[in-house]
């Protein structure tokens, strides 16, 4: 059998071993036909139509699996302003204005603010946005997607005033001393009052935004992706049509909201089960985020004595529903950031397992930002996948990371405990949580291996005992994510018989300083034997 492509490199990392090797990959159709190390072996696959791509010292690796992203939000972020690097409220407004001044968008939608990184550390208000955008509605979603900052026009368009109510415990509308909305909305049900209106756009525009998003994922070497519903937005019909039209440039796993009726979930499970579009289960929230003071902690917040946050789900309130999901073969992915929420999520999964009778479904906990040491071993014991986002530990200045004041230094010894989780048997699946963090996987790989903030502090890394090796970081973004998506038999490693999902980086990460990882770009991305991105045509040799 002759190959359609021969991909040669001095450094092929297959995500099976820990070191790259010199060799070639023979691709026939949509699969890897053979992986070899000698010219004699390669000659057996060379035919008259075989294209030989020689990448020399560029790293060839499995296509990257993004285990946690919100595609529609990500598409909006790619098209809009991101103010993550702003250092004041006024700075953020100016960045948004500069981005939007030549555009004719009906709504201004931007992302990325975190007041804890501003000089004043104060929540923003509608007044600053009003000065630049008096007549056009604006919504700026915060770094964690758990809060929004809007202007007066947005409040008016959405009918939000001093009398507007939301379900208890489901969020908050910020108000001033006179009882008027300030322009700050916290958590899902408060944010939905604005987002439902802001995201109401023609399907054609949504489709264009998503097409642009998939061009971005391809340019980053991403070949598979878990798309988690957020704020009740999933758009599965759009992705189904894109898949039918051949426009879906990733293998996508769809995660519906925990509030979706069982009948619809079972319909999705029966409908979406192909190699390119599959139903991945449900997503639920056990808590919010410690940085938003909505995370659930075992001990009180260090800067708010007597306050422990709130759990949205518990064994008592959710246990029977969780068992119903498990009985129907529906995997659960539970958001848990605080150590109290992580413990509760583990208790929920243990409660499901105690019913007995079935193999573990690879239920997942998302984030694991703070974990009590007593719970680290339970993750692997219960067969729970740790879906983690290393770039979440990023801060412009390490000493200004909010966890220092929120948790205190003793609990900060147990933040983002990736190596401890893996060492106790948990499978790590890396992702970005885009648009909460940047989509670029190189940032996650760098952060996991260095544990440094933007200012390259602290010396030696934050909790240096939790650093991962480069090989383990790459595996978490490849075979780990494939395992989480139940596709490890077909993707995640470079092995004969698996899909030819391949990424080529512009340098060998095993031969450069860690800082160079951040400068690394993708030279080529292949999905199922088809090149979907190429930085420039590769030198072909015969």
N, C-alpha and C positions, 0 to 999 in steps of 0.2 A: 504494500500500500504506500503510495506516494503522499507526501504532506502538501497541504496548501501553503503552509508557512513553516519555515525553520527559524526559530528565534535563538540566536547565539549570544552568549555573554560570558565574561570571565567571572561573573558573580551572580549566580542564581540562588535565591533563597526560597526554598520550597515550603516553608512553615512546617516541615516535619523534623528536620535536623536543626541544630542551633547555629550553624555556620553556612555561609554561601559556598558554592562550588562552581568550577568552570565546566561548561557543558552546553547543551542545546535542548530545546523543546520542539518536538514535531507536532504540529497542529493539523488535524484533518477534519474538515467539516466544523462542527461546533465543539469538538472534544480534543483533549490532549491524547495523541496517539502513543507518544513515547517520550521519555526523558533520558538522555544519554550523556556520556562524557568523552566520547572519542569520535574522531573523524570517520573511522570505519563504520561505526554505528549510524552516524548521520547520513552517510552515503546511501544507506538502504532506503531512506525516505526522500531522497532527492529525485524529482521528476522534472520534465520539461517545463511544467507550469508552477513549480514550487518557487515561492518568493522567500529568499533568505535575508533575514534582517539581523545585522550584526551590531550589537550594542556595546561591545568591548567592555569597558569598566563601569558601565551603568548597571545598577541593580535591577534585576528582573525578579518579580515576586508575584504571589497570587493577587488577584484583584482585591481591593480593600472593601471590607464590609462595615458599613456605617450602621451601628446597632441601635441608634436612637436619634431620630430627626423628625421634624414636623414640616412636611414638604411644602404645603401651601404657605405657611408662615415663612419658611426659608426662601421661597420664591419671591415673596414680598420684600424680604430683607435684601436679597440680591439686587432687586430693582430700586430699593429705597435708600434712605440715608441711615447710616449706623453711627451712633454717637458714643460708642463705648470708650473712645479715647478723650472725650470731653472732660474738662477739669472744673467746670462750673455750669450752672443752669444757663447762663447767658451764652456760654461757649457752645453748649448743645443746641440752643435755638439758632445760633448763627450757622452752625453746620447744617442744620435742616434747611434753613432758608437758602443757603448757597446751593444746596443740592436741588431744591425745588423751584428756584426762581425762573428758570426757563421752561418749566414743564406746565402742562395743563391738566394735571390730575384733579379729579373732583374732590377726592380726599387726600390729605397728606398723611402718609403712614411711614413711621420711622421706628427704629429699634435701638436698644443697647444701653440706655442710661442706668446709672447706679449712683445715687446721691452720696453713698458712702465714700466714693472716690472723688467727690467734688470738694473744693476747699471749705465750703460752709457746712457740709454734711446734713443739709436740710432738704426735705422733700420739695419738689418743684410745684409751682402753682400755675393756674391758667393765665395769670397776668403777663408772664414773660412771653408766652406763645401769642397772646393777643396783640402784643406790640408789633410783631412781624406778620401775623396772620389774623387780621381782624375780620375777614369775610369768608375764609375757607376753613372747614373743619379739619382739625389736626388730632391725631392720636399717636403717641410715642410709647411703645411697649418697652417695659424695663428689661434689664439684662436677663432676668430669670423667667420672663413671661408670666409673672404672677402679679404684675401691677401695670397700670397705664396712667399716662399723663396726657390730659386733653385741654383744649382751649374752650373759651366760652361758646364759640360757634358750634363745636361738637356737642356740648351739653344741650344747646338749644335744639339742634337738629334731632337729637335723640330723646328729647323731652325729659331731661334730668334736671330736677330742681330740689329744693329743700325738703319736699314731701315724698320724693321717690324712695321706695322701700325695696329691699332685696331679701331673699330668704335668710333667716337667722343662721349664722355660722358659715355662710357661703361667700362672705366678702364684706367689703366696706366702701362706702362713698365718703371720701374725706370732706369734712366741713369746717368752716372757720368759726370764730367765736359767735358770729351772728346766725349760724346755722345754714349758711349758704355753701354749696359745693365749691371746693378749692380747685378742682381739676385733677385730683388724685383718686384713682380707683384701685382697690386691692382685691385680688383673687377673682375667680372665674365668673361668678354671677354678677358682680359689679361691672367687670370688664365687658361682659357680653352685651350689656346695655348699649355700648358704643360699637363693639366689634361686629355685631350682627349687621349694623348699618354700614360701617366702613368697608366691610368685605362683600357687601352686596354689589357685585359688578357683573357685566356681561360674561357669559361663558367663554366667548372668544378671547376676552382679555385674560381670563384665568388660564386658558390654554396657552397663550403666548408666554405668560409669566412662568408656567411650569416647564415649557420647552426650554426657556433660557436657563432655568434651574438645572435641568438635566445636562445641558452643555457644560455647566459648572462642575457637576459631579463627575462627568467623564474626564474633564481636565484635571481632576484631583485623584484619578485612579480608582474611583469608587465604582464597584460593579454590583454591589448588593446593598440593600437599605431597608431598615425597619421604619415604616412611616406610622408614627403614633398620633392618634386623634387627640386634638386639644381644643378646648372651648367648643366641643361638639362639631368640629370641622374635620372631615375625612375625605370627602369627594371621591369615593370609590368608583362611581360611575365614570368619572373623568379618566381615571387611571385604567379602567377596563377598556374604554374606547382607545386610549393611547396605546395600550398593549395590542389591541386588535390591529391598529394601524402601523405597528412597528416603531412607535415613537417613544416607547418606554425604555430608556437607556440604562436601567438597572433592574436587577431581580428584586422585586418589591414585596415586602411582607406588610400586610395591612393590619393595624391594631385599632379596634373600635373602642368607643367609650364604654366604660363599665355600666353606663345608664342605658345602653342599647338593649331593646327587648330581646329576650332569648330566641324568639322566633326568627328575628332578623339575623342574629348571630349564627344560628344554625344554617340559615340560608346562605350567608356569606361563606361559611365553612364548606358547604357543598359546592358553592359556585366558584370560589377562588382557590385552586389547588394545583396550578400549573407550575412549571419551573421558572416562570417570569413574574407571575402575580399570584400570591397565595394569602390566605387568611392566617394571621398570626396570633389571634386571640383578643383579649381585652386589656385595656389600660385603666387603672384606677389610682386614686390618691389616698394614701394613708395620712399624709400631712402636707404642709406647704413647704416653706423653706426657712431655715433658721435666720438667714439674713433679712427676711421679711417679717420675722417674729411670728411666723405661722408654722414653723417646724416644731415637731413634738420631741421634747427632751426628757430624759429620765430624771435628771436633776435640774433645778431651776436655772433660768438664764442668768448668767453672771452679772449682767447689768440691769436686770429686772427681778429683784428678789421676790420669790413667791409665784413667779410666772413660769409655766412649763410648756406653753404652747398648747396646741389642740390636735387630737387625732380625729380624722374624718371617718375612718373605718376602724373596726375592732372585731375581735372574735365574736363578741356578743351581738354586735349589730350586723355583721357581714358573714359570719361563719357559715350559716346555712346556704346563703347565696353562693359563697365560694365553693361549697361542696357540690352545688348544682352545676356550676361551671365545670368543675373537675369531672363530675359524672358524665357530662356531655362532651368531654375531651377538649374543652376550651381552655387554652393556656392563659394564665393571668400574669400581668406585668404590673407590679404595684410600686408606685412612686413613694420612696421613703428616704428623706434627707436626714432628719434628726435621729439620734440613737433610740429614742422612745418609739418612733415610727418604725425603724428597722426591726426592733424587737417585736412590735405588734404584727408586722408583716410576716415575720418568721413564725409567730404564734398562729397566724391564720393558715399558713401553709402546713404547719404541723397538725393543726386541727383537721385539715383536709386529708392529710396522709393517715390520720388515725382512723378514718373510715375504712381504710384498707382496700385491697382488691385490684389495684391498678398500678402500672409502672409510673414513675414520676413523669410529669408532663413538662419538666424543665420550666416550671414557673420561675419568674424573674423578679428581682428587686432592682429598681432603678435608682441610681445615684450613690447610695452608701456614703454620704458626706461625713457623717459622724457615726461611729459604731462603738458600742460598749465592748470591751475586750471579752466579756463573758459570752458574747453572741457570735464572735468570729467563727468558731468551729461549727456552729449550727448550720451555717450556710451550705457548706459542703455535705454535711450529714443529711440534710433534707433534699439534696440535689437541686438546690436553688442556683440559678445563674446570676452572677453579679454583673449587671449592665452598668458600667461606670464611664465617666467622662473626665479624663485626666485634666483637660484644660479648664475645668471648673475651679481648680485651685489657683488659677491665674489672678494676679492683682497687679496694678501698675506699680505699687510700692508695697513690699511685703508687710512692713510693720503696720500698714493701714488696712490690712485684710480684716473685715468685720468679725471674723471668728475669734480674734484675740480678745475683744471686749465681750462678745456674746457668750463664748464658751469658757473663757479663762484658759490659762496655759496648761493646766493639767489635762483637760479634755482635748486640747489641741494636739496632744500626743497620739490621738486616735482618729485623726481626720484623714479621709481618702486612703484607707488602709489596703491598698491594692495587693501588695506582696503578702501581707498577712492572710488576706482572703484566699489567695491562690495557694499559699503554703498549707492551708488547712482544707484544701480540697475543692474549693469553688472554681468554676470555670469563669474566667474574665472575658467579657465581650465589650470592646471599646466602641465608643461613639462620641459625638460632639454635643448632642442636644441642640443642634442648629435650629433656630437662629440665636439660642441663648449664648452659645459660644461659636467661634468661627468654624466653618465646615471643614477647613483644611486639616486632614489627618496628621500632617507633619507636626502640627501644634500639640496634638494629643500624644504622639510618640515622644516628642521632646520633653513634654511635661512629665510623663511617666518615668522617663529615664533620668531627668535632672531634678525635678521637683523644685524648680526655681521660678520666682515671679519675674515680672518684666524688668525689675531693677537688679536681676541676677542675685537676689537674696532669698533665703538666708544662705550663708556660706555652707556649702556641703549639701544644701537642699532641705526642704521642710520635711521633718520626720525621715531622715535619710535611710533609715532601716526599711522604709517602704518603697525605695526605688526598685524599678524593674530593669532587667537587662534589656538591651536593644532587641534581642531575639524574642524575648517574652512579650515585649511591647508590640512587635510586629505580629506575633501569633494572636494576641488579643484582638487585633484589628483584622485578622484573616480567619483562621480556623476557629477562634473563640466566637466571633460574630456569626460564623456559619453554623456552629453548634447551637447557638441561641436561636437561630432561625430554622432549626431542624433541617439543614441542608448540607451538613458536613460530609455526607456521602457523595455529594456532587460538586461542591465548591470548597473554598477555604484553604486548600493546599494545591501545590503543583504535582499532580500524580496522574499517571496514565489512566484514561477512562473518565476522568472528571472533565467538567466543562472548561473550555479554554478561556477562563476569566483571568486576565493577566494585566499587571501594571508594570511599567518600566520607569524607574526614577532616573534623574539626570546625573546621579553619582552613587557610589557605593557607600551606604551609610555605615558600614562596618569598618571603613577606612578613613573616616573624617571625624573631626571634633564634634561633640554634641551640638554646639552652637550652629554648625552648618546644617543641621537637620531643618532648622527654621527657614533656611534659604533654598531648600531642596524643592524642585518642581518635578512634574510628571512629563516624561518624554512621549509615552504612548500608553493607551488603554485599549484593551481588547475584551470584548464581551461575547462569549460563545463563538469564538473564532472569527469575530468581525471587529475590525479596528473602528472604534467609535471616537477616538481622539488621537491626534498625532501632532506634536509640537512642530515638527518639521519632518519631511520624508527621511526615513532612515536609509543609510547607505546599504544598498543591496549588493551582495556578492554572489558569484556563481562558482 
